[in-house]
């Protein structure tokens, strides 16, 4: 009966750790720099803060405009508000008035 004896190779012991390190490096890199990684999350958060600030400004402007529209509506027409808007739109004033632009 013949038996074969195989000599243990050093390379065989390094295959599994090498493959493991390669997978860890690949997934580690993409967890930091990928489309959904930590750096992308910081960029998303930065954009969210900027857009939230812009939204707050727009909401305040809308409230101001809604108040002005409410003052000029049919039910409670404010003559001063109507006069002010007409003069601003027509770019006119009386000769005895002082105009302050802001």
C-alpha positions as CSV (number, residue, x, y, z in Angstrom):
1,X,0.0,0.0,0.0
2,X,1.3,3.3,-1.0
3,X,0.7,6.5,1.0
4,X,1.5,9.9,0.0
5,X,3.0,12.3,2.5
6,X,2.4,16.0,1.8
7,X,4.8,18.5,3.1
8,X,3.0,21.4,4.9
9,X,3.5,24.6,3.0
10,X,3.9,28.0,4.6
11,X,1.9,29.7,1.9
12,X,-1.2,27.7,2.8
13,X,-1.3,29.1,6.3
14,X,-1.3,32.7,5.0
15,X,-4.2,32.4,2.6
16,X,-7.0,32.8,5.1
17,X,-5.5,35.7,7.0
18,X,-4.6,37.5,3.7
19,X,-8.2,37.1,2.4
20,X,-9.5,38.3,5.8
21,X,-7.3,41.4,5.8
22,X,-8.3,42.2,2.2
23,X,-12.0,42.1,3.1
24,X,-11.5,44.2,6.2
25,X,-9.5,46.8,4.3
26,X,-12.1,46.9,1.5
27,X,-15.1,47.3,3.8
28,X,-13.2,49.6,6.2
29,X,-12.3,52.0,3.4
30,X,-15.8,52.1,2.1
31,X,-17.3,52.6,5.5
32,X,-15.2,55.9,5.7
33,X,-15.1,57.1,2.1
34,X,-18.0,55.4,0.4
35,X,-21.3,57.0,-0.7
36,X,-22.9,56.2,2.7
37,X,-19.7,56.4,4.8
38,X,-18.7,58.6,7.7
39,X,-17.4,61.5,5.5
40,X,-20.5,61.5,3.4
41,X,-22.6,61.6,6.6
42,X,-20.7,64.7,7.7
43,X,-21.4,66.3,4.3
44,X,-25.1,65.4,4.5
45,X,-25.3,66.9,8.0
46,X,-23.6,70.1,6.8
47,X,-26.1,70.4,3.9
48,X,-29.0,69.8,6.2
49,X,-27.9,72.6,8.6
50,X,-27.5,75.0,5.7
51,X,-30.9,74.1,4.2
52,X,-32.6,74.3,7.6
53,X,-31.2,77.8,8.0
54,X,-32.5,78.8,4.6
55,X,-35.9,77.3,5.4
56,X,-36.1,79.3,8.6
57,X,-35.4,82.5,6.6
58,X,-38.0,81.6,4.0
59,X,-40.7,80.7,6.6
60,X,-40.1,84.1,8.3
61,X,-40.4,85.9,4.9
62,X,-43.6,84.0,4.2
63,X,-45.1,85.0,7.6
64,X,-44.3,88.6,6.9
65,X,-45.9,88.5,3.5
66,X,-49.0,86.8,4.8
67,X,-49.3,89.5,7.4
68,X,-49.1,92.2,4.7
69,X,-51.7,90.4,2.6
70,X,-54.0,90.1,5.6
71,X,-53.7,93.9,6.1
72,X,-54.7,94.5,2.5
73,X,-57.5,92.1,2.3
74,X,-61.1,93.2,1.7
75,X,-62.3,92.6,5.2
76,X,-59.7,94.8,7.0
77,X,-58.3,97.2,4.4
78,X,-55.6,99.4,6.0
79,X,-55.3,102.6,4.0
80,X,-51.8,103.3,5.1
81,X,-50.6,99.9,4.0
82,X,-52.3,100.3,0.7
83,X,-50.8,103.7,0.2
84,X,-47.3,102.6,1.1
85,X,-47.4,99.6,-1.3
86,X,-48.8,101.8,-4.2
87,X,-46.2,104.4,-3.7
88,X,-43.4,101.8,-3.6
89,X,-44.7,100.0,-6.7
90,X,-45.2,103.3,-8.7
91,X,-42.0,104.8,-7.3
92,X,-43.7,108.1,-6.4
93,X,-43.8,110.4,-3.4
94,X,-45.1,113.8,-2.6
95,X,-42.7,116.8,-2.7
96,X,-43.0,117.4,1.1
97,X,-42.2,113.8,2.1
98,X,-38.9,112.3,3.1
99,X,-38.2,108.9,1.7
100,X,-35.9,106.4,3.5
101,X,-35.0,103.3,1.6
102,X,-33.9,100.2,3.6
